[in-house]
C-alpha cells in the first residue's frame, strides 16, 4: 500500500513539474540510487532535459572546487550518452582531477569564453547540439531571459545543463533578482573525508550537499561521498555519488566525562 501511495505521489510531482515548465515533460530522470535523495526529486532522480543551479558558500563562490566536483560526479553517468561541454572564463579546470573522481575526461570539451554573456551563448549552442549529453557553465548570475533560453535549448535535444555559480576573479557579488527557471538549486561544500576502517590518511572526497529548491520536489541535506568503485563504462555501480549520512539525522558524539576533559 505504501509503495502504491509513493508511486502516486511521484506521478503528481512529475505533473506539477511539467506544468511549471509550460506543460513540457522532462526527458526522464537520473536517480542517485538512495531513496533519501531520490524521494525528494520529481521522477525519482535528477531531472534530465533541464538545467540545474549549483552554488557554493564562502570562498567556494570564487574557487568553485566543491560545486564543480559535485556537478561532474552528478553528470558522469550521462557520459555514456554523448559528449560533455564545460564553459568557463578562468581556465583552471584540471581534467586529471575529474578523471580521479570518475568523470571521463576523454568525453569532455573545454571552452574558454571572454565574458559571462559568451559563456551563456556557448552553453545554449552546446545544449542544442546533437551528440552532447551534458553542458557545464561557470557564471555568476543567470537572469530570467537567459534561464528560459537555456531551458529551451535543453528541450531541443534532451541535454542536461549545470550552471555553476562562480566569481572566478573575485570582486563584489552581483545583485541577482529573485526567481529562476532552474529545475533545482544545490548548495555544495567540502566535507571532511574519512579513511576506510583500519587505514590512515585521506579517504574518498566528501561533499556537504543541500537541495535548496526543486520544482515538484522538496528540499533536503546530506553528506555524499565519491564512490571509488564507480566506472562510467563498467556500470557495476549505478552512480558515482554515495550517500554517507543525512544531515538532519547525524548523531552527536557522546560527551566525555569531566575527568577525561581535565586530563586532555
Protein Blocks (a to p, Z undefined) as FASTA:
>chain_A
ZZmmmmmmmmmmmmmmmmmnoopacebjadehiaklmmmpghhiacehiacddddehjll
mnommmmmmmmmmmmmmmmnoccddddfbdcbcfklmmmnopafklpccdddfblmlmmm
mmmmmmmpghiabdcdddfbdcfklmmmmmmmmmmnopacddddddfkgpadddddedif
bfbdcddddddddddehiacjdddddddddfbdghiacddddddddfkbcfklomambfc
dcfbdfklpccdddddfklmmmZZ
